Amino acid sequence: MHVIVTVNSAWNILNFRRPMVEALISAGHEVSVLAPRDDSCAALQALGCRYLPLDMNVKGLNPIDDLRLMARYRRIFRRERPDVVLSYTIKNNLFGALAARMTGTPFLPNVTGLGTAFLSGGALQRLAEGLYRAAFSRLPVVFFQNSDDRDLFVARSLVRPDQARLLPGSGIDLNRFAPADWPRAGAQPAFLMIARLLRDKGVLEYVEAARSIRAEYPQVKFRLLGATGSENRTAIDAPTVQSWVDEGVIDYLGTTDDVRPEIAQAHCVVLPSYREGAPRTLIEAAAMARPVIATDVPGCRAVLDADLSGYLCAPRDGASLAEAMRRFLALSPQAQQAMGQAGRDKMVREFDQAIVVSRYHDAIRELTGGR
């Protein structure tokens, strides 16, 4: 078959969807990646993918741009005639689905997150819900990465119960993200946050908690890994991050192509996000046997067992996050390591990437008449 995979950045496919792509190629299918061009395109082509450029306004809410995006999808689907399209991220799901209906193209979206517009309330939220209802109404299958998002879409009649299928995020390569040795005895306690530097990810709450903890425990390290200047309305700029570094509250690590060494050097990985689909950084940390602290919100709470593999804190609440950190620091090294092992065990049981690949294969067979 010819399978198109579309998303709002090629980097997303290389880092989060690679097992699915490799499984399709191994099965003999032609895989085309339809996404805006970035530095990951060459690596995707090296895997055996075709690259198809997609011009889209990732950040904006301009309806003219979105109508143009739908028209581009329609032209591409008519030209390429894919057997099935696998879609991720909000605009690709919405406007790809609408174009797929116009062209009779089998379309399989994955709701990886809801986005600011959906959660904003008022007219913008009503518009977002109307678009989802129209885009998804005739699709046989819609994948969700956590039960909260699935249940919300069903409750608001955006999808039918028979359409909604649940995945354990994007899955995790348990061999690549193997348990890491615990930091050496006597190493300064280190928390690590890995995320795009957005307010919605809880970066400000992380900094607030770091200030509070360091006032009591000045030896504790607070590391921050992720890109500034993201195309997002809640992005945090580089001068703000530098001010935290100058203050001495944060160690900023910049960006990396491989997070594993940084996770290995941390005692605990933190993500105080306001809402997630299935937070990749927490899944990777747990797979490497690191305890995690996350907000008690959809997506985040699904990847840990509270008080067993990590702690939950209140969203948008730096004081609650700091209290969870204090609880972690009060544990013995043996208890901290046991918490990390509990997280690894959960990843093995529930988040193996083979589970995701198998469910995609089943759904693709349904959409393509058994092929």
Helices and strands as residue ranges (DSSP letters): E 2-6, H 10-16, H 18-26, E 30-35, H 41-47, E 50-53, H 63-80, E 84-88, H 90-103, E 107-111, H 115-119, H 122-136, E 142-144, H 147-155, E 164-166, E 190-194, G 199-201, H 203-216, E 221-225, H 238-247, E 251-254, H 260-265, E 268-271, H 280-287, E 292-295, G 301-303, E 310-313, H 318-329, H 333-350, H 353-367
